[in-house]
Amino acid sequence: MTDAIHLPLILLAALLATSSPGPATLAIAGTAMKSGRRPALALAAGVTTGSLVWSVAAAFGLGAVMLANAWLFELLRWFGAGYLLFLALKSARSALASGMSELRGIAQASLRRAYLTGLGLHLTNPKAILFFGALYAVGLPAGTAPAGLATVIAAIGLQSTAVFHGYALLFSSPPLARGYARLRRWFEGAFALGFGYAGVKILTARLQ
């Protein structure tokens, strides 16, 4: 039965989490403005896939298993922080580049690489498993049937797809792309600070 499932509460919490500024939003926005719509959509698809993986893991209790084994969570935390700091370094190098020659290669990056970037970004985010674990614990009653779990997973997946792909379409609009071209260094500097801040926060976080 799905009557006891707090689906509106789950979707509202998931919407607030996915639409709020964070590493995924930064990556989608940056890719959209400097590389165009198709790479941004591919990256958004990777982020959505990562979100779906953690959603399924939490729904079927795998998140609890990970949290019960602290070394697994710590490993994920270090990988996630390292990946964000790597993205911060790339953005910083782009901000310091004198011309657009380096960005041409980025703009021509394959859609597969963009997808894998988004997937890696979300799979190495330890906050995702914490969020989905708490979300399902609050929104799902004990003993929820597989059909109910499937309904929630599908609803969150569709909502995440709309949000992340919506960002890709928004930030790839011509006015924003022109603004990026004029203020490239400032944008890349902001991305470097954003990714760096997120990476340091994950590094210094401790599981309570």
KOLLOZA-940816 format. One line per field, with one value per atom (N, C-alpha, C): residue number from 1; x, y, z; residue in one letter. Coordinates in steps of 0.2 Angstrom, whole numbers, plus 2048, in hexadecimal, padded with zeros to 3 digits. Each point is the difference from the previous one (the first is absolute). Example, Ala and Ser with C-alpha at 12.3 -4.5 7.8 and 13.67 -1.06 7.14 Angstrom:
<bavos>
n: [1;1;1;2;2;2]
c1: [842;7FC;804;7FE;804;7FC]
c2: [7E4;806;806;805;806;805]
c3: [827;800;800;7FC;801;803]
res: [a;a;a;s;s;s]
</bavos>
This chain:
<bavos>
n: [1;1;1;2;2;2;3;3;3;4;4;4;5;5;5;6;6;6;7;7;7;8;8;8;9;9;9;10;10;10;11;11;11;12;12;12;13;13;13;14;14;14;15;15;15;16;16;16;17;17;17;18;18;18;19;19;19;20;20;20;21;21;21;22;22;22;23;23;23;24;24;24;25;25;25;26;26;26;27;27;27;28;28;28;29;29;29;30;30;30;31;31;31;32;32;32;33;33;33;34;34;34;35;35;35;36;36;36;37;37;37;38;38;38;39;39;39;40;40;40;41;41;41;42;42;42;43;43;43;44;44;44;45;45;45;46;46;46;47;47;47;48;48;48;49;49;49;50;50;50;51;51;51;52;52;52;53;53;53;54;54;54;55;55;55;56;56;56;57;57;57;58;58;58;59;59;59;60;60;60;61;61;61;62;62;62;63;63;63;64;64;64;65;65;65;66;66;66;67;67;67;68;68;68;69;69;69;70;70;70;71;71;71;72;72;72;73;73;73;74;74;74;75;75;75;76;76;76;77;77;77;78;78;78;79;79;79;80;80;80;81;81;81;82;82;82;83;83;83;84;84;84;85;85;85;86;86;86;87;87;87;88;88;88;89;89;89;90;90;90;91;91;91;92;92;92;93;93;93;94;94;94;95;95;95;96;96;96;97;97;97;98;98;98;99;99;99;100;100;100;101;101;101;102;102;102;103;103;103;104;104;104;105;105;105;106;106;106;107;107;107;108;108;108;109;109;109;110;110;110;111;111;111;112;112;112;113;113;113;114;114;114;115;115;115;116;116;116;117;117;117;118;118;118;119;119;119;120;120;120;121;121;121;122;122;122;123;123;123;124;124;124;125;125;125;126;126;126;127;127;127;128;128;128;129;129;129;130;130;130;131;131;131;132;132;132;133;133;133;134;134;134;135;135;135;136;136;136;137;137;137;138;138;138;139;139;139;140;140;140;141;141;141;142;142;142;143;143;143;144;144;144;145;145;145;146;146;146;147;147;147;148;148;148;149;149;149;150;150;150;151;151;151;152;152;152;153;153;153;154;154;154;155;155;155;156;156;156;157;157;157;158;158;158;159;159;159;160;160;160;161;161;161;162;162;162;163;163;163;164;164;164;165;165;165;166;166;166;167;167;167;168;168;168;169;169;169;170;170;170;171;171;171;172;172;172;173;173;173;174;174;174;175;175;175;176;176;176;177;177;177;178;178;178;179;179;179;180;180;180;181;181;181;182;182;182;183;183;183;184;184;184;185;185;185;186;186;186;187;187;187;188;188;188;189;189;189;190;190;190;191;191;191;192;192;192;193;193;193;194;194;194;195;195;195;196;196;196;197;197;197;198;198;198;199;199;199;200;200;200;201;201;201;202;202;202;203;203;203;204;204;204;205;205;205;206;206;206;207;207;207;208;208;208]
c1: [804;7FC;804;7FE;804;7FC;7FB;7FC;804;804;804;806;802;806;7FF;805;7FF;804;7FD;803;800;7FB;801;806;801;805;807;800;807;802;7FB;801;802;7FD;802;807;802;806;806;7FE;804;801;7FB;800;804;800;804;807;802;807;803;7FC;802;801;7FB;800;805;802;804;807;804;807;804;804;805;805;804;805;7FD;7FA;7FD;7FD;7FD;7FE;805;806;806;802;801;803;7FB;7FA;7FB;800;800;800;806;806;806;801;7FE;800;7FB;7FA;7FB;803;803;802;806;805;806;800;7FC;800;7FA;7FA;7FA;7FB;7FB;7FA;801;802;801;804;806;805;7FC;7FD;7FD;7FA;7FC;7FB;803;806;803;803;803;802;7FA;7FA;7FB;7FD;800;7FE;804;807;804;7FF;7FE;7FF;7F9;7FB;7FA;801;804;801;803;805;803;7FB;7FC;7FA;7FC;7FE;7FC;803;807;804;7FF;801;800;7F9;7FB;7F9;7FE;802;7FF;803;807;804;7FC;7FE;7FD;7F9;7FC;7FA;800;805;801;805;802;804;807;803;807;803;7FD;803;801;7FC;801;806;800;806;807;800;806;801;7FB;801;802;7FE;802;807;803;807;804;803;802;806;804;805;7FE;7FA;7FD;7FE;7FD;7FE;806;805;806;803;801;802;7FD;7F9;7FC;801;801;801;806;806;806;800;7FD;7FF;7FC;7FB;7FC;803;804;803;806;803;806;7FD;7FA;7FE;7FD;7FE;7FE;806;805;806;803;800;802;7FC;7FA;7FC;801;802;802;806;805;806;7FF;7FC;7FF;7FD;7FB;7FD;805;804;805;805;802;805;7FC;7FA;7FC;800;7FF;7FF;807;805;807;802;7FD;801;7FF;805;800;7FB;7FE;7FC;7FB;7FC;7FB;802;807;802;7FF;802;7FF;7F8;7FC;7F9;7FD;803;7FE;800;805;801;7FA;7FF;7FB;7F9;7FF;7F9;7FF;806;7FF;801;800;800;7FA;801;7FA;7FB;7FA;7FA;801;803;802;804;805;804;7FC;7FB;7FC;7FB;7FE;7FB;804;806;804;802;801;802;7FA;7FA;7FA;7FF;801;7FF;805;806;805;7FF;7FE;7FF;7FB;7FA;7FB;801;804;801;805;805;805;7FE;7F9;7FE;7FD;803;7FE;7F9;7FF;7FA;7FA;801;7FA;7FD;805;7FD;7FD;803;7FD;7F9;800;7F9;7FB;801;7FB;7FF;805;7FE;7FB;801;7FC;7F9;800;7FA;7FB;803;7FC;7FE;804;7FF;7FA;7FF;7FB;7F9;801;7FB;7FC;804;7FE;7FE;7FA;7FF;804;801;804;7FC;803;7FD;7FC;802;7FD;801;7FB;800;804;803;804;7FD;7F9;7FD;800;7FF;801;807;805;807;801;7FE;800;7FD;7FA;7FD;804;802;804;807;803;806;7FF;7FB;7FE;7FE;7FC;7FE;806;805;806;804;801;804;7FD;7FA;7FD;801;7FF;800;808;804;808;801;7FE;801;7FE;7FA;7FD;804;802;804;807;804;807;800;7FC;7FF;7FE;7FB;7FE;806;804;806;804;801;804;7FD;7FA;7FC;801;7FF;800;807;805;807;803;7FD;803;7FC;7FC;7FC;805;7FF;805;802;7FC;802;805;7FF;805;806;800;806;804;7FD;803;803;7FD;802;806;800;806;806;7FF;805;804;7FC;802;804;7FD;803;802;803;803;804;805;804;7FD;7FB;7FC;7FC;7FD;7FC;804;806;804;803;801;803;7FA;7FA;7FB;7FF;800;7FF;806;806;806;7FE;7FE;7FF;7FA;7FB;7FA;802;804;802;805;804;805;7FD;7FB;7FD;7FC;7FC;7FD;805;805;805;803;802;802;7FB;7FA;7FA;7FF;801;7FF;806;806;806;800;7FD;800;7FA;7FB;7FA;801;7FC;801;7F9;800;7F9;7FE;7FA;7FE;7FC]
c2: [7FA;806;806;805;807;805;7FE;806;802;7FC;802;803;800;803;808;804;807;803;7FE;802;808;804;807;803;7FD;802;7FE;7FA;7FD;804;802;804;807;803;807;800;7FB;800;7FF;7FB;7FF;806;803;806;806;801;805;7FE;7F9;7FE;801;7FE;800;807;804;807;805;7FE;805;800;805;801;7FB;7FC;7FB;7FE;7FB;7FE;7FE;7FD;7FE;805;805;806;804;801;803;7FD;7FA;7FC;801;7FF;801;807;805;807;801;7FE;802;7FC;7FA;7FC;803;802;803;807;804;806;800;7FC;800;7FA;7FB;7FB;7FF;803;7FF;7FB;800;7FC;7F9;7FD;7F8;7FE;802;7FE;801;806;801;7FB;7FE;7FB;7F9;7FF;7F9;800;806;800;7FF;804;800;7F8;7FD;7F9;7FC;801;7FC;802;806;802;7FC;800;7FD;7F9;7FC;7F9;7FF;804;800;800;805;801;7FA;7FD;7FA;7FA;800;7FA;801;806;801;7FF;802;7FF;7F9;7FC;7F9;7FD;802;7FD;801;807;801;7FD;7FF;7FD;7F9;7FC;7F9;7FF;805;7FF;800;801;800;806;805;806;7FF;7FC;7FF;7FB;7FB;7FC;804;805;804;804;803;804;7FC;7FA;7FB;7FE;801;7FE;807;802;807;801;7FB;800;801;7FD;801;808;802;807;805;7FE;804;800;7FA;800;804;800;804;807;802;807;803;7FC;802;800;7FB;800;807;801;806;806;801;806;801;7FB;800;802;7FD;802;807;803;807;804;7FE;805;7FF;7FA;800;805;800;804;808;801;807;802;7FB;801;802;7FC;801;807;802;806;806;7FF;805;801;7FA;801;803;7FF;803;808;801;808;803;7FD;803;800;7FC;7FF;807;802;807;800;7FB;800;7FB;7FF;7FB;7F9;7FF;7FA;7FA;801;7FA;7FE;805;7FE;7FD;801;7FD;7F8;7FE;7F8;7FE;804;7FE;800;805;800;7FA;7FD;7FB;7F9;800;7FA;7FC;7F9;7FC;800;7FE;7FF;7FB;7FB;7FA;803;804;802;805;804;804;7FC;7FB;7FC;7FC;7FE;7FD;805;806;805;801;801;801;7FA;7FA;7FA;7FF;802;7FF;806;805;806;7FE;7FC;7FF;7F9;7FB;7FA;801;805;801;806;801;805;7FD;800;7FC;803;806;803;7FD;7FE;7FD;7FA;7FB;7FA;802;805;803;803;804;803;7FB;7FB;7FB;7FB;7FF;7FB;804;806;804;800;802;801;7FA;7FA;7FA;7FE;801;7FE;804;807;804;7FF;7FF;800;7F9;7FB;7F9;7FC;7FD;7FC;7FA;7FD;7F9;7FB;7FC;7FA;803;805;803;7FA;7FF;7FB;802;7FC;802;804;800;804;807;801;807;803;7FC;802;802;7FC;802;806;802;806;806;7FF;806;801;7FA;801;803;7FE;803;807;802;807;805;7FD;804;801;7FA;800;805;800;805;807;801;807;802;7FC;802;801;7FC;801;807;802;806;806;7FF;806;800;7FB;800;802;7FD;802;807;802;807;805;7FE;805;800;7FA;800;804;800;804;807;802;807;803;7FD;803;7FF;7FC;800;805;805;805;805;803;804;806;803;806;7FE;7FA;7FE;7FE;7FD;7FE;806;805;806;803;800;803;7FC;7F9;7FC;802;801;802;807;804;807;7FF;7FC;800;7F9;7FD;7F9;7FF;804;800;800;805;801;7FA;7FD;7FA;7FA;7FF;7FA;801;806;801;7FF;802;7FE;7F8;7FD;7F9;7FC;803;7FD;801;806;801;7FB;800;7FC;7F8;7FD;7FA;7FF;804;800;800;804;801;7F9;7FE;7F9;7FB;7FF;7FB;801;806;800;7FF;802;7FE;7F9;7FC;7F9;7FD;802;7FE;801;805;802;7FE;7FD;7FD;7FA;7FF;7F9;7FD;7FA;7FD;7FF;803;800;7F9]
c3: [800;800;800;7FD;7FF;804;804;803;806;803;806;7FF;7F9;7FE;800;803;800;7F9;7FB;7F9;7FF;802;7FF;804;807;804;7FD;7FD;7FD;7FA;7FC;7FA;801;805;802;803;804;803;7FA;7FC;7FA;7FC;7FF;7FB;803;807;803;800;800;800;7F9;7FB;7F9;7FD;802;7FD;804;806;803;7FD;801;7FD;803;7FC;803;7FA;801;7FB;7F9;801;7FA;7FC;803;7FD;7FD;803;7FE;7F9;801;7FA;7FA;801;7FA;7FD;805;7FE;7FC;802;7FD;7F9;800;7FA;7FA;803;7FB;7FD;804;7FE;7FB;802;7FC;7FA;801;7FB;7FC;803;7FC;803;7FD;802;800;7FB;800;805;801;806;806;801;807;801;7FB;801;801;7FD;802;807;802;807;805;7FE;804;801;7FA;800;805;800;804;808;801;807;802;7FB;802;801;7FC;801;807;802;806;806;7FF;805;800;7FB;800;803;7FF;803;808;803;807;802;7FC;802;801;7FB;800;806;801;806;806;801;807;801;7FA;800;803;7FE;801;806;803;807;7FF;7F9;7FF;804;800;803;808;803;807;801;7FB;800;800;7FB;7FF;807;803;805;807;800;805;800;7FA;7FF;7FE;806;7FF;7FB;7FF;7FB;7F9;7FE;7FA;7FF;805;7FF;800;804;800;7F9;7FD;7F9;7FB;801;7FB;801;807;801;7FD;801;7FD;7F9;7FD;7F8;7FE;803;7FF;800;806;801;7FB;7FE;7FB;7FA;7FE;7F9;800;805;800;800;803;800;7F9;7FD;7F9;7FB;801;7FC;802;806;802;7FD;7FF;7FD;7F9;7FC;7F9;7FF;804;7FF;802;805;801;7FA;7FD;7FA;7FB;7FF;7FA;802;806;802;7FE;801;7FF;7F9;7FC;7F9;7FC;7FC;7FD;7FA;7FD;7FA;800;7FB;7FF;7FD;7FF;7FC;804;807;804;801;7FF;801;7FA;7FA;7FA;801;803;801;805;805;805;7FC;7FC;7FC;7FC;7FD;7FC;803;807;804;7FE;800;7FE;805;7FD;805;805;7FE;805;806;7FE;806;804;7FD;804;805;7FD;804;806;7FE;806;805;7FE;805;805;7FD;804;804;7FE;804;805;7FF;805;805;7FE;805;805;7FE;805;803;7FD;804;805;800;805;805;800;804;807;805;806;803;7FF;802;7FD;7FA;7FC;804;802;804;806;804;806;7FF;7FB;7FE;7FE;7FC;7FE;806;804;805;805;802;804;7FD;7F9;7FD;800;7FE;800;807;805;807;803;7FE;802;7FC;7F9;7FC;7FE;802;7FF;806;801;806;800;805;800;7FD;7FC;7FC;7FA;7FD;7FA;7FA;7FD;7FA;7FB;7FC;7FA;7FB;7FF;7FC;802;807;803;7FF;801;7FF;7F9;7FB;7F9;7FE;803;7FF;802;806;803;7FC;7FE;7FD;7F9;7FC;7FA;800;806;800;802;804;801;7FA;7FC;7FA;7FB;7FF;7FB;802;807;802;800;801;800;7F8;7FC;7F9;7FD;803;7FE;802;807;803;7FD;7FF;7FE;7F8;7FC;7F9;7FF;805;7FF;801;805;801;7FA;7FC;7FA;7FB;7FF;7FB;802;806;802;7FF;803;7FF;7F9;7FC;7F9;7FB;803;7FC;7FE;7FA;7FD;804;804;804;805;804;805;7FC;7FB;7FC;7FE;7FE;7FE;806;806;806;803;7FF;801;7FC;7FA;7FB;802;803;802;807;804;807;802;7FB;801;806;801;805;807;801;806;801;7FB;801;802;7FD;801;807;802;807;805;7FF;804;800;7FB;800;804;7FF;804;807;802;807;803;7FC;802;800;7FB;801;806;800;806;807;801;806;801;7FB;801;802;7FD;801;807;802;807;805;7FF;805;801;7FA;800;804;7FF;803;808;802;807;803;7FD;803;804;805;803;801;7FF;801;807;801;807;802]
res: [m;m;m;t;t;t;d;d;d;a;a;a;i;i;i;h;h;h;l;l;l;p;p;p;l;l;l;i;i;i;l;l;l;l;l;l;a;a;a;a;a;a;l;l;l;l;l;l;a;a;a;t;t;t;s;s;s;s;s;s;p;p;p;g;g;g;p;p;p;a;a;a;t;t;t;l;l;l;a;a;a;i;i;i;a;a;a;g;g;g;t;t;t;a;a;a;m;m;m;k;k;k;s;s;s;g;g;g;r;r;r;r;r;r;p;p;p;a;a;a;l;l;l;a;a;a;l;l;l;a;a;a;a;a;a;g;g;g;v;v;v;t;t;t;t;t;t;g;g;g;s;s;s;l;l;l;v;v;v;w;w;w;s;s;s;v;v;v;a;a;a;a;a;a;a;a;a;f;f;f;g;g;g;l;l;l;g;g;g;a;a;a;v;v;v;m;m;m;l;l;l;a;a;a;n;n;n;a;a;a;w;w;w;l;l;l;f;f;f;e;e;e;l;l;l;l;l;l;r;r;r;w;w;w;f;f;f;g;g;g;a;a;a;g;g;g;y;y;y;l;l;l;l;l;l;f;f;f;l;l;l;a;a;a;l;l;l;k;k;k;s;s;s;a;a;a;r;r;r;s;s;s;a;a;a;l;l;l;a;a;a;s;s;s;g;g;g;m;m;m;s;s;s;e;e;e;l;l;l;r;r;r;g;g;g;i;i;i;a;a;a;q;q;q;a;a;a;s;s;s;l;l;l;r;r;r;r;r;r;a;a;a;y;y;y;l;l;l;t;t;t;g;g;g;l;l;l;g;g;g;l;l;l;h;h;h;l;l;l;t;t;t;n;n;n;p;p;p;k;k;k;a;a;a;i;i;i;l;l;l;f;f;f;f;f;f;g;g;g;a;a;a;l;l;l;y;y;y;a;a;a;v;v;v;g;g;g;l;l;l;p;p;p;a;a;a;g;g;g;t;t;t;a;a;a;p;p;p;a;a;a;g;g;g;l;l;l;a;a;a;t;t;t;v;v;v;i;i;i;a;a;a;a;a;a;i;i;i;g;g;g;l;l;l;q;q;q;s;s;s;t;t;t;a;a;a;v;v;v;f;f;f;h;h;h;g;g;g;y;y;y;a;a;a;l;l;l;l;l;l;f;f;f;s;s;s;s;s;s;p;p;p;p;p;p;l;l;l;a;a;a;r;r;r;g;g;g;y;y;y;a;a;a;r;r;r;l;l;l;r;r;r;r;r;r;w;w;w;f;f;f;e;e;e;g;g;g;a;a;a;f;f;f;a;a;a;l;l;l;g;g;g;f;f;f;g;g;g;y;y;y;a;a;a;g;g;g;v;v;v;k;k;k;i;i;i;l;l;l;t;t;t;a;a;a;r;r;r;l;l;l;q;q;q]
</bavos>
